[in-house]
């Protein structure tokens, strides 16, 4: 069995031989938020199933392509579709692409997700800039053997999301007239949506939104000293008195409607960095 480092290097070398392109920024697009690729001047596209050691997206709303191109004047690599713990992947498998993006040359990582809002001040369709996170998943992608080449055994997590980028994003949103919330994101395993009691627990834990992704990728990115920035689209509300039955189709619909604002914000933010 290949060691993780060997897998990362083999996958990186395969991509580099297939694509003569060095990305500066990595982007991971969440459920129903793949439309950002329409703003990218695309140079190359690689379906996940053609990439050695890469997982494959199995969830509706995740097309499963690695996009290379230019956005906001920067060379970017975008994952149009991510991987989740509830799909049966291990934490190491679902965060493997972040390791590869680092080896390909990214200097910053941008992420997006669809999430349920538990802050009573939030509304469906809101954009929330994530300023901190709570890991409620039953595992951690750094469990097991540590590779010093990737990062330290005990990485610091005092700034999971880059404060400088957050400040610039808030200023950019104001300039564009885009309403943005800020808050703490909690990750759970899924795949079922939360019960009313679980939503209350989330809010009492100090979070503003809850979802099923992002936290593992950010942990791995910070392990490798990659600055991170992330946005949640609030697709439903876990607020007492506002909780209604929710389906995955509902989540995709709201995300699709809100992604235009997110796309403009990310494009302008990347351009300003």
HELIX and SHEET records of a PDB file:
HELIX    1   1 UNK A    4  UNK A   18  1                                  15    
HELIX    2   2 UNK A   34  UNK A   39  5                                   6    
HELIX    3   3 UNK A   48  UNK A   50  5                                   3    
HELIX    4   4 UNK A   85  UNK A   87  5                                   3    
HELIX    5   5 UNK A   91  UNK A  104  1                                  14    
HELIX    6   6 UNK A  163  UNK A  176  1                                  14    
HELIX    7   7 UNK A  196  UNK A  204  1                                   9    
HELIX    8   8 UNK A  215  UNK A  223  1                                   9    
HELIX    9   9 UNK A  248  UNK A  272  1                                  25    
SHEET    1   A 9 UNK A  41  UNK A  47  0                                        
SHEET    2   A 9 UNK A  65  UNK A  71 -1                                        
SHEET    3   A 9 UNK A  74  UNK A  80 -1                                        
SHEET    4   A 9 UNK A  25  UNK A  29  1                                        
SHEET    5   A 9 UNK A 108  UNK A 117  1                                        
SHEET    6   A 9 UNK A 209  UNK A 211 -1                                        
SHEET    7   A 9 UNK A 180  UNK A 187  1                                        
SHEET    8   A 9 UNK A 127  UNK A 135  1                                        
SHEET    9   A 9 UNK A 227  UNK A 237 -1                                        
END                                                                             
